[in-house]
Amino acid sequence: MTNDRSDHGTPRVGQVKEVTSLTNPIIKDIRALAQKKHSDETRSFIAEGLKLVIDALDLGWRIRTLVYAKAAKGKPQVEQVAAKTVARGGLVLEVSEKVISAITRRDNPQMVIGIFEQRYQPLKDIHPREGETYVALDRVRDPGNLGTIIRTADAAGASGIVLVGETTDPFSLETVRATMGSVFAMPLARANAEDFLRWQRAAGVQVVATHLAGSVDYRTIDYKSKPVVLLMGNEQAGLPVELAREAGALARIPQSGRADSLNLAIATGIMLFEARRHLLSLDEGR
């Protein structure tokens, strides 16, 4: 017998359903994606907003379920996205605003959301090339930080992000919101510290780590001779010794105010745009 149900319990065959009850099993399964355990088990996540759904489909992400509020019915772009979802074997749900608010946990929700399949790139398949920049994040904890870093890496033209150790979920509702859609454009890889160190030794990269004990001004580092990996530490503890000692340079961002540290996302943004300064031009702007 063929499996006619998707990984989060909804019918696999492309179809459209109308749902108005919060007790509907399909809605219960979708709402459960707010829990990391369920999200990981089903390899699914929620993305809010018509533009994000369109971008994800254009970039080839697999959509499992499209949900739209009745108020959005009949709009040409919504109809097109619904048709694409059905054509790709996904489920389309037309729901009440009460249902979509419950899914997104917002009083004024987006009228369209998509349930997509998670996607990670195997670290062993990443072979950095000249002019490429990667960000490696050690045990990042805050979903807002991670989402902002993904968005900033996308804006700076980075080639990917490596999540090292136990990190916050890159596909949580909060993280995906903070990426503003860049989660669909920025390749993500996962690794433990040992695998990351093995990869960096073999990859021929320049690893630049930010560290409070760093003695090198981040603006004086050579970011041109090799592909660059910017290694950023945990929000509270910074980088552990085993990662810091393997870096090619321990960098510091000069400060003169009373604050003794920078927010992780801000520090990563500063490092990214400095590392890619020689590659960025206003002539290439949108």
C-alpha positions as CSV (number, residue, x, y, z in Angstrom):
1,M,0.0,0.0,0.0
2,T,1.3,3.5,-0.8
3,N,1.8,6.1,1.9
4,D,-1.0,8.6,1.3
5,R,-0.1,10.9,4.2
6,S,2.7,13.5,4.5
7,D,5.2,13.5,7.4
8,H,3.0,15.7,9.5
9,G,-0.1,13.7,9.1
10,T,-1.9,15.5,6.2
11,P,-2.9,13.8,2.9
12,R,-0.1,13.7,0.4
13,V,-2.3,13.9,-2.7
14,G,-2.7,17.5,-3.9
15,Q,-6.1,18.8,-2.9
16,V,-7.9,21.8,-1.3
17,K,-9.8,21.6,2.0
18,E,-11.8,24.1,4.0
19,V,-11.1,24.1,7.7
20,T,-12.7,26.2,10.4
21,S,-12.1,24.3,13.6
22,L,-9.0,24.4,15.8
23,T,-9.6,20.8,16.8
24,N,-9.1,19.6,13.3
25,P,-6.3,17.0,13.4
26,I,-4.5,18.7,10.5
27,I,-4.5,22.1,12.3
28,K,-3.3,20.4,15.5
29,D,-0.4,18.9,13.7
30,I,0.5,22.2,12.1
31,R,0.3,24.1,15.4
32,A,2.5,21.4,17.0
33,L,5.3,22.6,14.7
34,A,5.9,25.3,17.2
35,Q,7.6,22.6,19.3
36,K,11.1,21.7,18.1
37,K,10.6,18.0,18.8
38,H,7.7,17.8,16.4
39,S,9.3,20.1,13.9
40,D,12.4,17.9,13.9
41,E,10.5,14.6,13.8
42,T,8.5,15.8,10.7
43,R,11.3,17.8,9.2
44,S,8.8,20.6,8.6
45,F,8.5,24.3,9.5
46,I,6.2,27.3,9.1
47,A,6.9,30.3,6.9
48,E,4.5,33.3,7.1
49,G,3.6,35.6,4.3
50,L,2.7,35.4,0.6
51,K,6.1,36.8,-0.6
52,L,8.0,34.3,1.5
53,V,6.0,31.4,0.1
54,I,6.4,32.6,-3.5
55,D,10.2,33.0,-3.0
56,A,10.5,29.6,-1.4
57,L,8.7,27.9,-4.3
58,D,10.8,29.8,-6.8
59,L,13.9,28.6,-5.1
60,G,12.8,25.0,-5.2
61,W,11.8,24.3,-1.6
62,R,9.3,21.5,-1.1
63,I,6.0,22.8,0.2
64,R,3.8,20.3,2.1
65,T,0.9,22.5,3.0
66,L,-0.4,25.9,2.0
67,V,-2.7,27.7,4.4
68,Y,-4.6,30.9,3.5
69,A,-7.3,32.9,5.2
70,K,-10.7,33.1,3.5
71,A,-10.1,36.9,3.0
72,A,-7.2,36.0,0.7
73,K,-9.3,33.7,-1.5
74,G,-9.5,34.8,-5.1
75,K,-6.4,37.0,-5.2
76,P,-4.4,36.1,-8.3
77,Q,-1.1,35.5,-6.5
78,V,-2.7,33.3,-3.9
79,E,-4.6,31.3,-6.6
80,Q,-1.3,30.8,-8.4
81,V,0.5,29.6,-5.3
82,A,-2.4,27.3,-4.5
83,A,-2.2,25.8,-8.0
84,K,1.5,25.3,-7.7
85,T,1.1,23.6,-4.3
86,V,-1.6,21.2,-5.6
87,A,0.5,20.5,-8.7
88,R,3.5,19.5,-6.5
89,G,1.3,17.2,-4.4
90,G,0.8,19.5,-1.4
91,L,-2.3,20.2,0.5
92,V,-4.1,23.5,0.4
93,L,-6.2,24.7,3.3
94,E,-8.7,27.5,3.3
95,V,-9.2,28.5,6.9
96,S,-10.8,31.1,9.2
97,E,-8.8,34.0,10.6
98,K,-9.2,32.4,14.0
99,V,-7.4,29.3,12.8
100,I,-4.5,31.2,11.1
101,S,-4.1,33.3,14.2
102,A,-3.8,30.2,16.3
103,I,-1.2,28.7,14.0
104,T,1.0,31.8,13.9
105,R,0.2,32.9,17.5
106,R,-0.5,36.4,16.3
107,D,-3.6,38.6,16.6
108,N,-2.9,40.2,13.2
109,P,-1.5,37.2,11.2
110,Q,-0.3,37.0,7.7
111,M,-3.1,35.8,5.4
112,V,-0.9,33.1,3.8
113,I,1.5,30.6,5.4
114,G,3.4,27.7,4.0
115,I,4.6,24.5,5.7
116,F,7.9,23.5,4.1
117,E,10.4,20.7,4.4
118,Q,13.5,21.5,6.3
119,R,16.7,21.5,4.4
120,Y,20.4,21.2,5.5
121,Q,23.5,20.9,3.4
122,P,25.9,18.2,4.5
123,L,29.1,19.9,5.7
124,K,31.3,17.4,3.8
125,D,29.7,18.7,0.6
126,I,30.8,22.3,1.2
127,H,34.0,23.1,-0.7
128,P,34.7,26.8,-0.2
129,R,36.0,28.6,-3.3
130,E,37.9,31.9,-3.8
131,G,35.9,34.9,-2.9
132,E,33.4,32.9,-0.7
133,T,32.6,33.7,2.9
134,Y,31.0,31.4,5.4
135,V,29.8,32.1,9.0
136,A,30.2,29.4,11.6
137,L,28.2,29.9,14.8
138,D,29.1,28.1,18.0
139,R,26.0,27.2,20.1
140,V,24.0,30.3,19.2
141,R,21.1,30.4,21.6
142,D,18.8,33.3,20.6
143,P,16.4,32.8,17.7
144,G,16.4,36.5,17.0
145,N,20.1,36.6,16.7
146,L,20.3,33.5,14.4
147,G,17.5,34.9,12.2
148,T,19.2,38.3,11.9
149,I,22.5,36.7,11.1
150,I,21.0,34.5,8.4
151,R,19.4,37.7,6.9
152,T,22.6,39.7,7.2
153,A,24.7,36.9,5.7
154,D,22.3,36.8,2.7
155,A,22.6,40.6,2.3
156,A,26.4,40.5,2.4
157,G,26.6,37.7,-0.2
158,A,27.9,35.0,2.1
159,S,27.8,31.4,0.8
160,G,26.4,29.6,3.8
161,I,26.2,29.2,7.6
162,V,27.5,26.4,9.7
163,L,25.8,25.7,13.0
164,V,28.3,24.2,15.5
165,G,27.1,22.3,18.5
166,E,23.7,22.5,20.1
167,T,22.1,25.6,18.6
168,T,18.7,27.2,18.6
169,D,16.4,25.9,15.9
170,P,17.0,27.7,12.6
171,F,13.5,26.6,11.5
172,S,11.6,27.8,14.5
173,L,8.8,30.3,13.9
174,E,10.8,33.1,15.7
175,T,14.0,32.4,13.7
176,V,12.3,32.2,10.3
177,R,10.5,35.5,11.1
178,A,13.8,37.2,11.9
179,T,15.3,36.0,8.6
180,M,12.7,37.9,6.6
181,G,12.8,35.1,4.0
182,S,16.6,34.7,3.8
183,V,16.3,31.3,5.3
184,F,15.3,30.1,1.8
185,A,18.4,31.7,0.2
186,M,21.1,30.9,2.7
187,P,22.4,27.3,2.8
188,L,22.6,25.8,6.4
189,A,24.9,23.1,7.6
190,R,25.2,21.4,11.1
191,A,28.2,19.9,12.8
192,N,29.6,19.1,16.2
193,A,32.8,20.8,17.2
194,E,35.1,17.9,16.2
195,D,33.6,17.5,12.7
196,F,33.8,21.3,12.2
197,L,37.5,21.3,13.1
198,R,38.2,18.4,10.7
199,W,36.3,20.2,7.9
200,Q,38.1,23.5,8.4
201,R,41.5,21.9,8.4
202,A,40.8,20.1,5.1
203,A,38.9,23.0,3.4
204,G,41.8,25.4,2.8
205,V,40.0,28.3,4.5
206,Q,41.1,31.3,6.6
207,V,39.3,31.0,9.9
208,V,38.8,34.3,11.6
209,A,37.4,34.0,15.1
210,T,36.2,36.9,17.2
211,H,37.4,36.6,20.8
212,L,37.7,39.0,23.8
213,A,41.3,37.9,24.1
214,G,41.9,38.6,20.4
215,S,44.9,40.8,19.7
216,V,44.3,41.5,16.0
217,D,42.2,44.4,14.8
218,Y,39.5,42.9,12.6
219,R,40.1,45.6,10.0
220,T,43.8,44.6,9.4
221,I,43.1,41.0,8.5
222,D,43.7,39.6,5.0
223,Y,40.3,38.5,3.8
224,K,41.4,38.1,0.1
225,S,43.9,35.3,-0.1
226,K,41.7,32.4,0.9
227,P,38.0,31.6,1.3
228,V,37.0,33.0,4.8
229,V,35.1,31.4,7.6
230,L,34.0,33.8,10.3
231,L,33.8,31.9,13.6
232,M,31.5,33.5,16.2
233,G,31.1,32.4,19.7
234,N,28.1,31.8,22.0
235,E,26.3,34.8,23.3
236,Q,27.2,34.3,26.9
237,A,30.4,32.1,27.0
238,G,32.1,33.1,23.7
239,L,34.3,30.6,21.9
240,P,35.6,27.5,23.7
241,V,39.3,27.0,23.8
242,E,39.3,24.1,21.4
243,L,37.7,26.2,18.7
244,A,39.6,29.4,19.4
245,R,43.1,27.8,19.3
246,E,42.4,26.4,15.8
247,A,41.6,29.7,14.3
248,G,44.0,31.4,11.9
249,A,43.3,34.8,13.5
250,L,41.7,35.9,16.8
251,A,40.1,39.2,16.0
252,R,38.6,41.9,18.1
253,I,36.3,44.8,17.2
254,P,37.7,48.0,18.9
255,Q,35.3,49.7,21.3
256,S,35.5,52.9,23.3
257,G,32.1,53.1,25.1
258,R,31.0,51.7,28.4
259,A,29.6,48.5,26.9
260,D,31.9,45.6,27.3
261,S,30.6,43.6,24.4
262,L,28.5,43.6,21.3
263,N,25.3,41.8,20.5
264,L,26.2,38.6,18.5
265,A,24.2,39.5,15.4
266,I,25.7,43.1,15.4
267,A,29.2,41.7,15.7
268,T,28.6,39.2,13.0
269,G,27.3,41.8,10.7
270,I,30.3,44.0,11.3
271,M,32.7,41.1,10.6
272,L,30.8,40.0,7.5
273,F,30.8,43.4,5.7
274,E,34.4,43.9,6.5
275,A,35.4,40.5,5.2
276,R,33.4,41.1,2.0
277,R,34.2,44.8,1.6
278,H,36.5,44.1,-1.3
279,L,33.8,42.2,-3.0
280,L,30.9,44.5,-2.6
281,S,30.0,47.4,-4.8
282,L,27.0,49.8,-5.0
283,D,27.1,49.1,-8.8
284,E,25.8,45.6,-8.0
285,G,23.0,46.9,-5.7
286,R,19.4,46.2,-6.5
